[in-house]
Amino acid sequence: MTHVASRTVGILAGMGPAAGADFARLFVLACEDWLRTHGHAVVDQAYPAHWMAQLPIADRTRALADPQAPQPLAAMAQGLAQLAGLGAHAVAMPCNTAHAWHAALQRQVPQVELLHMPQETAAELRRRGLDRVALLATEGSYRIGLYEQAFAAQGIACVLPCEAARRWLMEGIYDGVKAGDLPLAQQRFVQAGTQLRAQHGDIPLAMACTEIPLALPQAPEAQGWTLVDPTAILAASLARRAYAGS
Amino acid sequence: MTHVASRTVGILAGMGPAAGADFARLFVLACEDWLRTHGHAVVDQAYPAHWMAQLPIADRTRALADPQAPQPLAAMAQGLAQLAGLGAHAVAMPCNTAHAWHAALQRQVPQVELLHMPQETAAELRRRGLDRVALLATEGSYRIGLYEQAFAAQGIACVLPCEAARRWLMEGIYDGVKAGDLPLAQQRFVQAGTQLRAQHGDIPLAMACTEIPLALPQAPEAQGWTLVDPTAILAASLARRAYAGS
């Protein structure tokens, strides 16, 4: 047994389930990276305890567009409280649009730190010296300016896709990844990226919906593109929280 | 919102963490497959609620070899009880060697069905009409005859690797996958498989340690080999339990 001190952390997921499972993979990789960087042996027992809740939560973009549609807050808050009850000190939520309810969730469950994905991403991009990125996201995220605000706070300019490209993104997310049709997803994401690059050159593309990195980076057309993955950034942030103080 | 009835299930993992994360991916795929087969739309809300515990649990093979070594049972039982407390009706444990404590765990937490990976695998291989497989596993699993018994109960003959091949498997599992060195893992697993096939022809190879399918199927040498993946079989069993009665 090795003796790397760590604290229990949580993952509030299911939005969608494939993205949640992939986040678990990214978190394990981020922990492995942390262990290696800090000179610890990489063995099973050196990883922090982490709990993942994959819950059936009402669609976030639909809820933001229509107050009469099923709303996700109650189920998310219950899952977050359960993660806190399991001892989680910090929780990551691998769904960008769900951050529309970040403040409400943090208010309802104040005993756990709920990481803020757009803010973690903006801070990391600042560290990397980027000052301008294009934003690939859901209609729900655009609607509430989730990333625009976080980027503005770090002085990062934010380029938005046109209406047609936004439609392609939504098709790639919903009819593609969430419905298990990866070839369709890849095609639609590539269409959106191609258009943004035609207009703005080799601009970094922030894959600010957790479904996008499940299909776009593998596309032959996207090889050589500058892709930013907020999900991987969030996973690294959660690993740092788990090992904080070590 | 779709209305596919399902029950909460759990995943008791961390043995190792990469295998646990991959099991979450396999479970999501198994649910997608179930939904498609049963004519349901594949949308986020059609997946069963599932909780995954990735816990730092003492090494199973070491515990079986040395009664003085740290023992895993207490931590596993606590995790299983917590999953039951979250409402899980059935729980899968993506670590083959951990099934040495299956009976003890089921006794301590009788209110949840703890799936038995070797028995689920043996039943599935029987359905597929296989009557002879070679077993790739940990020393701990060989020591207690975990799979040999389950296969014998289904009338399936079990071929075991020689001592050298067993050493290669342990190196691939511990110094390879668990330590984050996939090229080493792949090389060692291929060595063991090559030897078994030289002796027994195109015999199906059961990857009966959750680390093995993280490296072997991707090896160029293994293309065309007949590989059996108990982890994927367990994921499908858990999906069936989650949708039972639907």
Interface residues (C-beta under 8 A of the other chain):
Chain A: M1 G14 M15 G16 P17 A18 G20 A21 D22 A24 R25 F27 V28 C31 E32 R36 A41 V42 V43 D44 Q45 A46 Y47 P48 A49 H50 W51 M52 A53 Q54 L55 P56 I57 A58 D59 P70 Q82 L86 K178 A179 G180
Chain B: M1 G14 M15 G16 P17 A18 G20 A21 D22 A24 R25 F27 V28 C31 E32 R36 A41 V42 V43 D44 Q45 A46 Y47 P48 A49 H50 W51 M52 A53 Q54 L55 P56 I57 A58 D59 P70 Q82 L86 K178 A179 G180
